[in-house]
Amino acid sequence: MKINYDEVYQVELINELSARVYGRLLNICIKAGYDLDGSVAKFF
């Protein structure tokens, strides 16, 4: 069985990017929460 390294690389790249984007979004949400003095409840 021959492994297609391009495909493997693409999957790794997508995983890396999505993890990075998710981390950044999470960070923004946390910072926004702190900026609002923890009044995040009004968003829910």
C-alpha positions as CSV (number, residue, x, y, z in Angstrom):
1,M,0.0,0.0,0.0
2,K,1.5,3.3,-1.1
3,I,0.9,6.3,1.0
4,N,0.1,9.5,-0.9
5,Y,2.2,12.0,1.1
6,D,0.5,15.0,-0.5
7,E,-2.8,13.9,0.9
8,V,-1.3,13.3,4.3
9,Y,0.3,16.7,4.3
10,Q,-2.9,18.4,3.2
11,V,-4.8,16.7,6.1
12,E,-2.1,17.7,8.6
13,L,-2.2,21.3,7.2
14,I,-6.0,21.5,7.5
15,N,-5.9,20.2,11.1
16,E,-3.2,22.6,12.0
17,L,-5.0,25.6,10.5
18,S,-8.4,24.7,12.0
19,A,-6.8,24.2,15.4
20,R,-5.1,27.6,15.1
21,V,-8.3,29.4,13.9
22,Y,-10.3,27.7,16.7
23,G,-7.7,28.7,19.3
24,R,-7.8,32.3,18.0
25,L,-11.6,32.4,18.1
26,L,-11.6,31.0,21.6
27,N,-9.0,33.6,22.7
28,I,-11.1,36.4,21.2
29,C,-14.2,35.2,23.0
30,I,-12.3,35.0,26.3
31,K,-10.8,38.5,25.9
32,A,-14.3,39.9,24.9
33,G,-15.7,38.2,28.0
34,Y,-13.1,39.9,30.2
35,D,-13.6,43.2,28.5
36,L,-17.3,43.1,29.4
37,D,-16.5,42.5,33.1
38,G,-17.6,38.9,32.8
39,S,-21.1,39.9,31.7
40,V,-21.0,37.2,29.0
41,A,-24.4,35.8,30.3
42,K,-26.3,38.4,28.2
43,F,-25.1,36.6,25.1
44,F,-26.8,33.4,26.0
